[in-house]
Amino acid sequence: MPTLSRRAFAQLLGAGAAAAALPRPTILAAVPRETSVRLSANENPYGPSPAALAAIRDALPLAWRYPDEAAEQLTAALAQHHGVPENHILAGDGSSEILKLASLAFTGRDRKLATASPTFEAIARYTSAGGGADVITVPLDRKYAHDLDAMAATNASLIYICNPNNPTGSITAANAMRAFLDKVPSTSIVLVDEAYHHYADSGEYESVAPLVKSHANLIVARTFSKIYGMAGLRCGYAIAQPELIRKMEAQAQWDSLNVLALAAARASIADTQHVIDGKRRNRETRDALVASMKRMGHDVIPSQTNFVMIDIGRDVKPLITALRSRGVHVGRFFPALPHHLRVTIGKPAQIERFIDAFREVTA
């Protein structure tokens, strides 16, 4: 490399100063108007809170740093939020990473996973691919709740309960969950996925996160992907007693979270109004969609989430394809519920577009 002259060096410094003086670009550039409606992945169409977006902007200059300090700050904030010591918290790259770590830590060749059917499939896939462990599926009951007695009877080393459940949107009642946790053998680790916790408003539902203090075999998974609107940033966490946290942490990738997601997550916890507003908007739009479907003669599984399952009374696959051809993307096909269509609760205008397309293709 040739030696840099004083004059050239001064010119570089001047160019850098000029660049620094330019207006800072905004994080979110203008997005073209939607040509299609995406109601397929249970995302929050309103996105992160203003506080989270501001935290991302402030964190950008720290992009050169590894995320250790930011992860410690989020862990401290989550511990305070849940009223537990910091060693009860493990942050992950979305709650999907938490599910994978639990699978790696608590299943294996002679250690089975018990899960429901239908439910969120990720942990079953991780388990099958990871160590060759058996996966036992237990059908939901007639009310689309988890059959907890049947799940306990499997004697699985890891029991996965998604509550509220995906894809049905249904809940397993609080009294049933408490009774189950009190009697399930300590040799079975219970992982309760509460990704949709914030949307639930039924008097029969409650989070089991407070029970972590009294149940050494309980793990609760949470995410910032849903009501916090951070699906694209990837941040989630586990709450459990230290022994379980250590076993999962031993399987974790180093530095799997980034400083922007960590900053946004910490700001989101403090912005309680964003959660309140998100829950209200979701409920109002969900109720309007359900009422419209019922007027058309379609039953809907009672939902405590940001999506609904609509019974169309026949094979749903052609309908999914027909809606997509009209620019309306809905949930994938679920073999356990072949006549049900899963639709994410979008903004009112998006739901109106879905209803118009739905009328057209079902006429």
HUBEL-V217250 format. One record per run of one state. SS is the DSSP state (~ for helix, > for strand, _ for the rest). FROM is the first residue (numbers start at 1). LEN is the number of residues. If there is no record, write none. Layout:
# HUBEL-V217250
ss-><SS	SS>
from-><FROM	FROM>
len-><LEN	LEN>
This chain:
# HUBEL-V217250
ss-><_	~	_	>	_	~	_	~	_	~	>	_	~	_	>	_	>	_	>	_	~	_	>	_	~	_	>	_	~	_	>	_	~	_	~	_	>	_	>	_	~	_	~	_	~	_	>	_	>	_	~	_	>	_	~	_	>	_	~	_>
from-><1	6	22	37	40	50	63	68	83	86	89	93	94	107	108	109	111	112	113	118	122	131	135	140	148	153	158	163	174	184	189	194	197	200	209	215	218	224	236	241	242	250	259	271	272	296	300	302	307	312	317	326	328	331	335	338	340	345	348	363>
len-><5	16	15	3	10	13	5	15	3	3	4	1	13	1	1	2	1	1	5	4	9	4	5	8	5	5	5	11	10	5	5	3	3	9	6	3	6	12	5	1	8	9	12	1	24	4	2	5	5	5	9	2	3	4	3	2	5	3	15	1>
